[in-house]
């Protein structure tokens, strides 16, 4: 009988090592970091000024107004309004959108000025508007006095000068050369000024040149038409050339550069006597001196202040002009 023991083979199982619970902890940590970033972003936004909050909100509403590559605004896109990219437009014309975009850019400029500086500018603009209005009223009185003096020089002068009217209201000073009859200020059907009219305009120019206001000139005619005026020389041309003739005399006798902003041809579309469009009094040249409003003066001061800051930053000069002393011209 064999006494050999049987061979027993024992197999031991190797226990698997846990891989640090897998990658679930990484996902949880990423969520935690994201939540903290969102929390600090919200806290940062809550601490911003109202104007900055509006800019941030506008960016998320209209991200297309920024260049994704350079991070700068695209001026062309500033004309667009919400709804204008879809099938339904906003109904606003192109000029309206341009004006609204201009107002938006102006608001951005205003927001770049500190509240303290803006208040100082607003007060200075208010004082300037009062001062300029007083100067305009004084100028109207001086022109009226000069008119009376000229009327006393001769009968011919009186007959002509009495048809120069001077009116002043809250909107503007208006000086009109009214053709009550032919051959008064201009030769009939011509833009050639009479010598007395030139003398009158020189006197007017000597006073207007001292104002800070801008000026525009309107030309008007009666309803009489030129033979063959359709497609040819018409009342539009006559009103334009007469207004330009007055402009040349004013500019060559003292008005500062760019003081005249517009020369407008009105033809017979705005008569003094609408009941009789053929009345000679409808033929006139009107010199309009608009009053300068506080809002316009404030806008001008802000633009000049920001331009001065930009120049100072480029040149490295620490000096910035006081907002209350910026020139209006």
Beta strands, then each sheet from edge to edge (+ up, - down):
strand 1: 164-168
strand 2: 172-178
strand 3: 215-220
strand 4: 260-267
strand 5: 284-290
sheet 1: 1+ 2- 5+ 3- 4-
end
